[in-house]
Amino acid sequence: MTTTRHSLRSLPLAATVLTGILALYIALVALGNITDFGSNQQFVRHVLAMDTTFKDDDLMWRAITNTGVQDAAYVAIIVWETVAALVLLYATWLWIRRDHAPARRMTTYGTLMLMLLFGAGFLAIGGEWFAMWQSEDWNGLDAATRVFLVSGVVLIVAQLTPGDADASRRP
């Protein structure tokens, strides 16, 4: 019983630290994409154009070669990353304030935003639809998998943390 109580008391600390780390990470990713726009712009352009894949005729009809559409997709990614970073930073602040129920909710929103971007966006759409897995030069599947899994761990820890006011404010 004592071990269980101790574990429950340490979960909010774990959720705070993990949410903060994820917030810092995605904030730095977004900042990097904003301040060094061209680096990952090329990544998005090559993935969408499918110009470094096996160029199978059965798949190439999926390619998007219009640079305006490619750049719009990249800007949408940056905006999504920025909003996710802000949500997770706010969640971290709520964890620090020991406002556990709203902190858990905001952590859930932020982690799900990242899981949608990196899971649905990069793994499914980029990796499979645009055959990113075929590219030796422009393959972001390992990085996307890392972010997806880390986000999932943070989500699980946040969900395990008690969210009611009485449990969250105990010494």
Secondary structure by P-SEA (a helix, b strand, c coil): caaaaaaaaaaaaaaaaaaaaaaaaaaaaaaaaaaaaaaaaaaaaaaaacccccccccccccccccaaaaaaaaaaaaaaaaaaaaaaaaaaaaaaacccaaaaaaaaaaaaaaaaaaaccccccccccccccccccccaaaaaaaaaaaaaaaaaaaaaccccccccccc
